[in-house]
């Protein structure tokens, strides 16, 4: 049975300076709080500054803001300006736009050196121009910021475009396709390189893939697979599209992104909700 036992020094202990102890604890607590705040601030600053060098430190779940740089605007503006210039010149000189396409596009059977460059700024029609311009404005600025250099960004754009076009021409040659009346034009190879790089920086960004809304990394891998399947079944020039150039650009963009320290993000599919396909048919994430 418990009993109450009084301590002989109880009265003495009650007279100890409790105020000094609480004051000391308060001072220590404030020091710890300040130290924690300092560490948190330094950690946040380090994560922010190392974002591009170590992208895995970020959750990559945020939707990035559309970053349009002056260089990207200049490239997109050159697409539009050249397209307008060719049309105006055709009207003034009594020619057709197709005449300029044959002059500045890559003559696949016998290419001239300057055609490799001019072909990237020549487009088949307004839809071709529109898609390439919108894609460049949507993703190009992020790649420019990742390179942190206008020269490197432009070198990447031009280099990927040249390599993609060259690989496409070699594919036509190896396949024995009659290319006498089929010039190679467009910046799709270079823009696919930008998209491939972008898919490693912001892999969970959702884009419209045909009629489906998919994460960009999923769309890139799916597009590569579909292009290879189309080429294997219908041939290199199926539908009048440079499928090999597109795949080449995407692969180069992915490789350059990996060389810059970015890694593909593996994630599990979003849990399937039976009725969501009726409510939001375009938002299911693969």
MIBAGU-447879 format. One line per field, with one value per residue (C-alpha): residue in three letters; x, y, z; residue number from 1. Coordinates in pm, 1 decimal. Each point is the difference from the previous one (the first is absolute). Layout:
% residues N
residuo [ALA:...]
X [X:...]
Y [Y:...]
Z [Z:...]
num [NUM:...]
This chain:
% residues 286
residuo [UNK:UNK:UNK:UNK:UNK:UNK:UNK:UNK:UNK:UNK:UNK:UNK:UNK:UNK:UNK:UNK:UNK:UNK:UNK:UNK:UNK:UNK:UNK:UNK:UNK:UNK:UNK:UNK:UNK:UNK:UNK:UNK:UNK:UNK:UNK:UNK:UNK:UNK:UNK:UNK:UNK:UNK:UNK:UNK:UNK:UNK:UNK:UNK:UNK:UNK:UNK:UNK:UNK:UNK:UNK:UNK:UNK:UNK:UNK:UNK:UNK:UNK:UNK:UNK:UNK:UNK:UNK:UNK:UNK:UNK:UNK:UNK:UNK:UNK:UNK:UNK:UNK:UNK:UNK:UNK:UNK:UNK:UNK:UNK:UNK:UNK:UNK:UNK:UNK:UNK:UNK:UNK:UNK:UNK:UNK:UNK:UNK:UNK:UNK:UNK:UNK:UNK:UNK:UNK:UNK:UNK:UNK:UNK:UNK:UNK:UNK:UNK:UNK:UNK:UNK:UNK:UNK:UNK:UNK:UNK:UNK:UNK:UNK:UNK:UNK:UNK:UNK:UNK:UNK:UNK:UNK:UNK:UNK:UNK:UNK:UNK:UNK:UNK:UNK:UNK:UNK:UNK:UNK:UNK:UNK:UNK:UNK:UNK:UNK:UNK:UNK:UNK:UNK:UNK:UNK:UNK:UNK:UNK:UNK:UNK:UNK:UNK:UNK:UNK:UNK:UNK:UNK:UNK:UNK:UNK:UNK:UNK:UNK:UNK:UNK:UNK:UNK:UNK:UNK:UNK:UNK:UNK:UNK:UNK:UNK:UNK:UNK:UNK:UNK:UNK:UNK:UNK:UNK:UNK:UNK:UNK:UNK:UNK:UNK:UNK:UNK:UNK:UNK:UNK:UNK:UNK:UNK:UNK:UNK:UNK:UNK:UNK:UNK:UNK:UNK:UNK:UNK:UNK:UNK:UNK:UNK:UNK:UNK:UNK:UNK:UNK:UNK:UNK:UNK:UNK:UNK:UNK:UNK:UNK:UNK:UNK:UNK:UNK:UNK:UNK:UNK:UNK:UNK:UNK:UNK:UNK:UNK:UNK:UNK:UNK:UNK:UNK:UNK:UNK:UNK:UNK:UNK:UNK:UNK:UNK:UNK:UNK:UNK:UNK:UNK:UNK:UNK:UNK:UNK:UNK:UNK:UNK:UNK:UNK:UNK:UNK:UNK:UNK:UNK:UNK:UNK:UNK:UNK:UNK:UNK:UNK]
X [0.0:158.6:81.2:98.3:358.2:118.1:355.7:201.2:132.1:-333.0:-20.3:357.8:-62.3:-307.4:219.9:236.4:19.3:-239.3:-0.5:365.0:-65.7:-296.7:190.3:294.3:-234.6:-166.5:338.2:110.6:-332.7:31.8:355.4:-115.4:-286.3:229.8:249.5:-276.3:-130.2:350.7:48.9:-341.0:76.8:339.6:-153.2:-272.2:255.5:223.0:-291.7:-103.4:349.9:67.6:-333.8:139.8:314.6:-192.2:-358.1:-85.9:14.0:-325.4:-331.0:-57.3:-372.1:-53.3:-131.9:283.0:-77.6:32.0:349.1:45.3:346.2:109.2:200.0:-300.6:-215.4:263.9:-0.5:-379.3:-14.0:242.2:-232.1:-291.5:203.3:147.9:-338.7:-152.6:298.9:-28.5:-373.0:38.7:289.7:-201.0:-289.7:222.5:206.2:-283.3:132.1:-140.5:102.5:98.9:275.2:171.3:-41.9:199.0:270.7:51.8:-100.4:249.7:24.7:11.9:152.9:274.5:9.4:193.3:171.6:-208.6:-326.5:68.1:-35.7:-268.6:-227.1:-45.5:-162.5:-221.0:-342.7:-240.4:-316.5:-165.4:-87.2:360.6:116.0:-257.7:85.3:375.6:-31.2:-231.8:221.0:309.4:-166.6:-135.8:320.2:294.6:37.2:42.5:283.0:162.0:-1.4:135.6:300.6:42.6:154.5:-150.4:287.0:-38.6:-375.2:28.6:280.6:-220.6:-295.3:199.8:206.3:-298.5:-180.5:298.8:56.3:-370.8:-23.3:315.1:-123.4:-333.7:173.1:215.6:-310.8:-161.4:314.8:30.3:-369.6:29.7:-285.5:-52.2:67.0:30.7:-304.8:12.1:213.3:60.8:-115.3:-94.0:152.8:-184.1:322.1:145.7:-326.9:-28.8:346.6:-129.8:-303.3:216.0:219.0:-305.4:-154.8:287.4:-16.1:-377.8:-106.7:-340.7:-113.3:-313.8:-27.6:-263.6:109.4:-238.3:-331.8:141.4:151.9:316.1:306.8:273.1:242.3:-267.8:-89.6:363.5:56.1:-333.6:74.4:333.7:-170.2:-279.7:245.9:213.6:-310.9:-123.1:338.4:19.4:-345.6:-49.9:355.2:242.6:-202.7:-345.8:-255.6:256.5:146.0:367.3:-54.2:368.3:93.4:-257.8:127.8:361.6:-74.8:-181.4:278.6:269.9:-199.6:-33.1:372.1:100.7:-235.8:157.1:347.6:-116.7:-89.7:-370.8:-148.1:-331.3:-256.3:-169.3:-347.4:-301.8:-322.5:-268.3:-261.9:-283.5:-338.4:-278.7:-216.9:281.6:16.5:-347.3:57.8:355.0:89.5:318.9:168.0:86.7:371.7:188.8]
Y [0.0:328.6:245.4:365.5:55.8:354.3:88.5:179.7:253.3:77.2:351.0:69.9:-125.4:218.6:301.7:-72.0:280.1:-144.4:326.3:-43.7:-351.1:107.6:303.2:-220.4:-241.7:286.0:132.3:-346.0:-48.3:328.9:-87.4:-338.9:162.8:255.7:-272.9:-214.7:294.1:70.9:-363.2:-7.4:319.6:-129.2:-333.4:170.3:224.5:-298.3:-198.3:299.9:68.4:-367.0:-64.2:-30.6:-181.6:-244.6:-8.8:-302.4:225.1:151.5:-180.2:109.8:-2.0:371.7:125.3:216.9:346.5:59.9:146.1:190.2:148.6:257.7:-256.7:-230.2:288.6:80.1:-356.2:-14.5:343.1:-112.2:-291.3:236.2:271.1:-241.6:-159.8:345.0:109.5:-304.2:54.8:371.8:-63.7:-269.2:241.7:286.4:-215.3:-210.7:-317.8:-253.0:-72.8:-348.7:151.2:136.1:-332.0:-171.7:267.4:11.0:-353.7:-286.1:-162.5:-356.3:-150.2:264.7:238.8:326.6:105.0:312.2:-194.9:-180.5:335.5:174.6:-305.4:36.0:341.1:-107.8:-152.1:-184.3:187.4:207.8:-301.8:-120.1:349.3:31.8:-326.4:56.4:359.5:-87.6:-291.7:219.9:274.5:-253.3:-193.9:194.7:251.6:-273.0:-155.6:341.0:48.5:-352.4:75.7:344.3:118.3:140.7:-143.7:-352.5:12.8:106.8:-251.4:-274.6:104.7:20.5:-312.4:-219.5:128.7:-75.2:-349.2:-87.5:114.7:-190.4:-322.6:39.1:46.3:-306.9:-198.5:101.7:-102.7:-337.4:-73.0:83.9:251.1:213.2:350.7:197.1:217.6:-11.1:267.9:-31.9:307.7:108.0:35.0:-298.8:-192.0:288.1:59.2:-370.1:32.3:281.8:-207.2:-301.4:213.2:168.4:-338.0:-64.7:343.8:-2.1:-362.1:37.5:299.8:-94.2:69.4:-77.1:-309.6:-19.6:-5.8:-129.4:197.7:-182.3:72.3:127.7:-281.6:-258.1:183.4:10.1:-372.1:-82.8:222.3:-173.7:-339.0:104.6:157.1:-312.1:-213.5:225.5:-9.5:-376.7:-55.4:279.4:104.8:287.6:275.4:-112.9:279.0:253.5:32.2:-20.9:-268.7:-89.9:366.9:27.4:-311.2:110.3:341.1:-149.1:-247.7:267.5:224.5:-281.9:-79.6:364.3:26.5:-307.1:144.9:312.9:-207.0:-55.2:-346.0:-149.2:-2.1:-332.7:25.7:-219.7:59.7:214.5:-221.1:-64.9:141.7:-174.5:308.4:246.5:-109.2:144.8:317.9:86.3:-223.6:185.2:22.0:-362.3:-27.1:-295.2]
Z [0.0:-111.4:269.0:-13.0:102.5:50.0:-106.9:263.0:-254.1:-167.1:139.3:-104.7:-355.5:-34.0:66.5:-295.1:-260.7:-258.4:-191.7:-99.3:-135.7:-215.0:-126.6:-99.5:-179.8:-185.1:-115.6:-113.0:-182.1:-183.2:-103.1:-133.2:-187.8:-159.2:-91.2:-153.0:-199.5:-125.1:-106.3:-169.2:-188.9:-113.1:-106.3:-201.8:-167.9:-81.8:-146.2:-210.0:-130.2:-77.1:-167.3:-350.5:111.0:215.2:-125.6:211.9:307.9:-121.4:12.4:-363.9:70.7:-52.6:-330.7:-138.6:-119.7:-372.1:-37.0:-326.4:-46.9:-253.5:-195.5:-21.6:-120.2:-259.2:-135.1:-8.3:-161.4:-270.1:-83.7:-51.1:-177.2:-254.6:-64.2:-67.0:-209.5:-226.7:-50.4:-71.7:-238.9:-177.8:-53.5:-118.6:-236.4:-131.3:158.7:242.9:356.9:-111.1:-218.0:311.7:179.0:-275.2:12.8:378.2:99.0:4.4:-341.3:131.7:-315.1:-28.0:298.2:-2.4:323.4:69.4:-36.8:327.8:179.1:-206.7:7.6:376.2:-48.6:-290.7:61.5:-226.9:95.1:272.0:218.0:-10.4:94.0:278.0:173.8:-11.4:122.1:289.4:106.9:-6.6:204.8:250.9:72.2:-141.1:282.8:261.6:-201.2:-45.5:378.0:52.6:-223.3:163.9:-325.8:-319.0:-205.1:141.0:-48.1:-364.7:-60.0:142.5:-215.7:-324.8:68.3:79.5:-308.9:-223.0:139.3:-14.5:-363.2:-95.0:158.4:-179.3:-336.5:61.9:89.9:-329.9:-186.8:171.6:-53.6:-368.7:10.6:-311.6:130.2:-323.6:77.2:379.4:172.1:373.9:193.3:350.9:346.4:144.5:69.6:202.1:185.4:81.7:154.7:217.7:96.7:89.0:228.0:151.1:85.2:241.9:163.1:57.7:-63.6:164.2:-201.8:-190.2:-373.7:-260.4:-191.5:-296.5:194.1:329.2:284.4:108.9:204.4:-231.0:80.4:-80.7:-321.4:-115.0:54.7:-160.1:-299.1:-55.9:8.8:-237.0:-247.2:-10.8:-51.5:-283.2:-173.9:37.9:-147.2:-258.4:-75.6:67.7:-166.2:113.3:-18.1:-117.1:352.4:97.5:266.4:25.1:52.3:279.5:177.9:-44.7:152.5:298.3:71.5:-24.9:233.4:253.7:-19.7:42.7:297.4:161.7:-59.6:185.6:305.9:-57.7:38.5:-109.9:280.5:60.0:148.8:47.5:-193.7:153.3:172.8:-241.1:96.8:-199.3:-46.0:-68.9:-363.7:-48.9:196.6:-115.4:-294.6:-86.4:340.4:70.8:60.1:-143.2]
num [1:2:3:4:5:6:7:8:9:10:11:12:13:14:15:16:17:18:19:20:21:22:23:24:25:26:27:28:29:30:31:32:33:34:35:36:37:38:39:40:41:42:43:44:45:46:47:48:49:50:51:52:53:54:55:56:57:58:59:60:61:62:63:64:65:66:67:68:69:70:71:72:73:74:75:76:77:78:79:80:81:82:83:84:85:86:87:88:89:90:91:92:93:94:95:96:97:98:99:100:101:102:103:104:105:106:107:108:109:110:111:112:113:114:115:116:117:118:119:120:121:122:123:124:125:126:127:128:129:130:131:132:133:134:135:136:137:138:139:140:141:142:143:144:145:146:147:148:149:150:151:152:153:154:155:156:157:158:159:160:161:162:163:164:165:166:167:168:169:170:171:172:173:174:175:176:177:178:179:180:181:182:183:184:185:186:187:188:189:190:191:192:193:194:195:196:197:198:199:200:201:202:203:204:205:206:207:208:209:210:211:212:213:214:215:216:217:218:219:220:221:222:223:224:225:226:227:228:229:230:231:232:233:234:235:236:237:238:239:240:241:242:243:244:245:246:247:248:249:250:251:252:253:254:255:256:257:258:259:260:261:262:263:264:265:266:267:268:269:270:271:272:273:274:275:276:277:278:279:280:281:282:283:284:285:286]
